[in-house]
Amino acid sequence: MNNQNDAKQQHNTGINPVAAVIGGVVAGAAMAGTAAVLADKKNRDHIKDALEKGKEDVQEKVKEARDKAEHVKGDVEKKAGELKSDAQDAAKKAQQHTR
């Protein structure tokens, strides 16, 4: 009796066999469909062009973000310099008043 229970537990993987078959069929169909699409040079070229365009778009957005960040950085550094100068002036005036 114990051996039969052990055998059942070893075969019970928790995966429904019907679901496994359906999953395999879906995956196989997807791979076959992809292979059929990529077999046509025109489709491959279309996909390649779309990927290149996407890559160019991403590169442009990164460049725009970098340029904007540099601009903001420059503005922040300028404002920080002004504030530092104002603080130094205020400190000098405070020292003159305490003398």
LOKEKOL-947166 format. One record per residue: x negated, y, z of N, C-alpha, C, O, CB in turn. Coordinates in pm, whole numbers, padded with zeros to 5 digits, always signed. Atoms other than C-alpha are relative to their C-alpha. Glycine has a CB too. Layout:
% residues N
XYZXYZXYZXYZXYZ ...
% end
This chain:
% residues 99
-00082-00118+00000+00000+00000+00000-00087+00125+00000-00061+00219-00075+00094+00000+00120 +00090-00114-00006-00279+00240+00088-00070+00022-00134-00087+00137-00176-00104-00021+00109 +00068-00012+00129-00456+00169-00240+00092+00062-00106+00047+00139-00190-00050-00137-00048 -00095-00056+00096-00139+00252-00438+00018+00149+00022+00024+00225-00075+00136-00071+00010 -00012-00143-00029-00101+00588-00260-00124+00075-00045-00113+00185-00100+00024+00022+00149 +00125-00063+00043-00468+00668-00324-00004+00014-00153-00050+00115-00205-00122-00081+00049 +00000-00003+00146-00424+00584-00694+00095+00108-00050+00063+00179-00146+00041-00138-00057 -00094-00104+00041-00117+00810-00721-00057+00138+00025-00039+00228-00057+00133-00016+00075 +00057-00131-00032-00299+01096-00553-00112+00036-00097-00129+00153-00131-00053+00002+00144 +00108-00027+00094-00594+01061-00789+00054+00043-00136-00009+00124-00205-00089-00123-00015 -00057-00035+00130-00366+01086-01095+00084+00126+00006+00116+00182-00100+00083-00114-00051 -00083-00119-00013-00162+01377-00960-00089+00124+00000-00151+00159+00101+00085-00006+00131 +00086-00118+00013-00344+01686-01090+00075+00129+00025+00014+00236+00034-00062+00004-00136 -00078-00120-00022-00057+01926-01033+00035+00072-00129+00095+00179-00125-00073+00094+00091 -00030-00061+00129-00029+02003-01406+00107-00084-00068+00092-00206-00082-00129+00011-00090 -00108+00069+00069+00293+01914-01584-00052-00044-00137-00099+00039-00214+00126+00091-00014 +00053+00048+00129+00196+01692-01881+00069+00065-00120+00003+00090-00221+00016-00151-00009 -00071-00065+00111+00464+01850-02102-00054+00141-00020-00076+00184-00133+00154+00003+00027 +00055-00135+00009+00333+02197-02021-00140-00003-00058-00178+00085-00135-00001+00068+00137 +00136+00013+00053-00020+02080-02097+00003-00022-00150-00077+00035-00224-00075-00115+00069 -00012+00027+00144+00087+01947-02438+00043+00126-00073-00012+00161-00177+00100-00115-00026 -00047-00123+00064+00278+02264-02521-00111+00105-00003-00130+00173-00104+00124+00056+00075 +00113-00095-00003-00020+02476-02411-00104-00034-00104-00159+00054-00170-00064+00002+00139 +00097+00043+00101-00249+02269-02631+00046+00030-00141-00032+00072-00226-00028-00148+00014 -00057-00027+00133-00018+02304-02930-00007+00150-00030-00044+00190-00140+00148-00051-00009 +00004-00146+00020+00008+02682-02882-00142+00046-00026-00166+00125-00116+00059+00073+00124 +00140-00039+00019-00370+02718-02847-00050-00045-00137-00119+00030-00206-00090-00059+00112 +00043+00050+00131-00429+02502-03154+00060+00082-00113-00008+00112-00211+00038-00146-00015 -00065-00081+00104-00177+02699-03358-00064+00138-00009-00085+00191-00118+00151+00013+00028 +00064-00132+00000-00336+03027-03252-00137-00006-00068-00173+00082-00145-00015+00053+00143 +00132+00014+00062-00679+02902-03352+00013-00022-00151-00063+00035-00229-00078-00117+00063 -00021+00024+00143-00548+02776-03686+00043+00128-00070-00002+00157-00181+00105-00111-00022 -00044-00127+00057-00372+03107-03749-00115+00098-00014-00128+00167-00115+00110+00061+00084 +00116-00090+00004-00685+03301-03665-00095-00043-00111-00146+00041-00186-00073+00001+00135 +00089+00050+00105-00893+03079-03892+00056+00033-00138-00019+00069-00228-00021-00151+00014 -00062-00029+00129-00643+03127-04176-00014+00148-00034-00043+00183-00149+00148-00040+00000 +00012-00144+00025-00650+03505-04138-00144+00036-00034-00169+00113-00127+00048+00081+00123 +00140-00034+00022-01029+03518-04119-00057-00066-00125-00164-00027-00171-00082-00039+00120 +00049+00065+00121-01066+03287-04419+00007+00093-00121-00070+00077-00215+00080-00128-00028 -00016-00095+00110-00954+03570-04648-00095+00118+00021-00087+00187+00123+00147+00049-00010 +00099-00107-00013-01237+03818-04710+00067+00136+00017+00016+00221+00091-00091+00002-00123 -00071-00127-00010-00989+04103-04750+00045+00025+00145+00034+00136+00196+00123+00001-00095 -00041-00012-00140-00853+04036-04400-00120+00025+00091-00114+00107+00183+00074-00127+00045 +00122-00021-00081-01205+04012-04255-00048+00144-00013-00086+00208+00085-00112-00098-00043 +00044-00138+00024-01296+04344-04415+00093+00099+00072+00047+00197+00130-00004+00031-00151 -00097-00087-00067-00975+04503-04281-00025+00001+00151-00024+00107+00215+00145-00047-00031 +00028+00010-00144-01051+04377-03929-00131+00070+00033-00140+00142+00133-00007-00149+00045 +00130-00065-00022-01412+04492-03958+00013+00152-00003-00043+00222+00081-00103-00047-00106 -00021-00144+00011-01302+04839-04070+00073+00055+00123+00039+00161+00175+00080+00033-00127 -00075-00044-00118-01053+04863-03783-00090+00002+00124-00082+00094+00205+00122-00093+00025 +00092+00002-00114-01321+04763-03532-00101+00115-00007-00131+00177+00094-00075-00135+00005 +00094-00111+00018-01566+05017-03676+00067+00133+00035+00008+00217+00103-00053+00004-00145 -00073-00124-00030-01302+05292-03657+00021+00012+00150+00003+00120+00207+00137+00003-00073 -00018-00002-00145-01226+05197-03297-00130+00035+00071-00130+00111+00167+00051-00135+00050 +00131-00029-00058-01596+05205-03215-00035+00148-00016-00083+00212+00078-00108-00089-00065 +00029-00142+00025-01636+05548-03376+00087+00090+00089+00040+00191+00141+00023+00034-00148 -00090-00079-00085-01331+05679-03187-00049+00002+00144-00048+00106+00209+00143-00056-00007 +00050+00009-00138-01471+05557-02856-00127+00084+00015-00142+00157+00112-00028-00147+00040 +00124-00078-00007-01812+05708-02930+00030+00150-00001-00035+00226+00070-00092-00037-00117 -00037-00143+00006-01648+06043-03017+00057+00045+00134+00023+00153+00183+00102+00025-00113 -00059-00036-00131-01445+06042-02694-00107+00008+00108-00101+00096+00194+00109-00102+00040 +00110-00003-00097-01758+05963-02493-00082+00128-00018-00120+00192+00080-00091-00124-00014 +00076-00123+00027-01943+06250-02665+00076+00122+00050+00018+00212+00110-00029+00013-00150 -00081-00114-00046-01655+06489-02595+00000+00009+00152-00012+00118+00208+00145-00013-00052 +00000+00000-00147-01642+06384-02230-00136+00045+00054-00142+00118+00153+00034-00141+00053 +00135-00038-00044-02020+06422-02196-00022+00151-00019-00077+00217+00068-00108-00079-00079 +00013-00144+00025-02010+06769-02356+00079+00081+00102+00031+00182+00153+00047+00033-00143 -00084-00070-00098-01726+06876-02128-00063-00006+00139-00062+00093+00212+00142-00060+00003 +00065+00014-00129-01910+06741-01824-00121+00093+00010-00145+00153+00115-00044-00146+00023 +00114-00091+00002-02222+06937-01923+00045+00145+00017-00018+00222+00089-00080-00015-00130 -00054-00136-00010-02014+07253-01961+00044+00028+00143+00013+00133+00199+00119+00019-00098 -00047-00017-00138-01850+07204-01621-00120+00006+00094-00122+00086+00188+00097-00116+00041 +00121+00000-00083-02190+07127-01468-00067+00138-00004-00109+00191+00098-00098-00110-00046 +00060-00133+00014-02326+07453-01606+00079+00106+00076+00021+00192+00142-00009+00038-00147 -00084-00096-00073-02031+07647-01466-00018-00015+00151-00026+00085+00223+00148-00019-00038 +00016+00025-00144-02071+07484-01125-00136+00050+00048-00146+00113+00154+00015-00150+00032 +00134-00046-00039-02445+07553-01116-00006+00153+00003-00068+00211+00092-00107-00055-00098 -00002-00146+00003-02383+07916-01212+00070+00055+00124+00019+00146+00190+00070+00051-00128 -00077-00045-00116-02118+07960-00941-00078-00027+00129-00078+00055+00221+00138-00070+00004 +00079+00033-00120-02341+07784-00685-00114+00100+00018-00145+00140+00130-00056-00144-00010 +00107-00100-00007-02624+08024-00771+00051+00133+00049-00014+00201+00129-00065+00016-00136 -00060-00127-00045-02394+08322-00726+00032-00006+00150+00005+00090+00223+00128+00031-00080 -00034+00014-00142-02272+08192-00391-00126+00000+00088-00127+00057+00197+00080-00130+00024 +00126+00003-00075-02628+08124-00277-00057+00141+00012-00103+00182+00118-00103-00095-00067 +00050-00137-00001-02731+08475-00375+00082+00088+00095+00027+00167+00171+00003+00059-00142 -00088-00076-00090-02428+08622-00194-00030-00034+00146-00031+00054+00232+00148-00028-00031 +00030+00042-00137-02511+08418+00116-00134+00057+00047-00147+00099+00162-00003-00154+00010 +00130-00057-00036-02873+08535+00109+00012+00150+00027-00049+00202+00121-00104-00027-00112 -00023-00144-00021-02761+08898+00075+00068+00025+00134+00031+00116+00208+00085+00059-00115 -00072-00015-00127-02521+08856+00366-00094-00027+00118-00086+00041+00220+00122-00094+00006 +00094+00033-00108-02796+08698+00577-00098+00116+00021-00131+00148+00135-00077-00131-00031 +00091-00114-00012-03032+08990+00502+00068+00118+00069+00008+00184+00154-00051+00042-00139 -00074-00109-00064-02765+09244+00595+00022-00028+00148+00012+00063+00230+00134+00021-00070 -00022+00037-00141-02692+09057+00917-00129+00019+00079-00125+00065+00194+00051-00147+00012 +00129-00018-00069-03063+09060+01006-00030+00148+00020-00083+00187+00125-00114-00068-00079 +00026-00142-00012-03086+09433+00939+00086+00063+00108+00040+00154+00177+00025+00070-00134 -00090-00053-00102-02789+09504+01167-00041-00043+00139-00010+00026+00236+00141-00044-00026 +00038+00048-00134-02938+09301+01452-00130+00064+00045-00167+00048+00161-00013-00154+00002 +00130-00060-00038-03267+09493+01452+00020+00131+00065-00078+00196+00103-00090+00017-00119 
% end
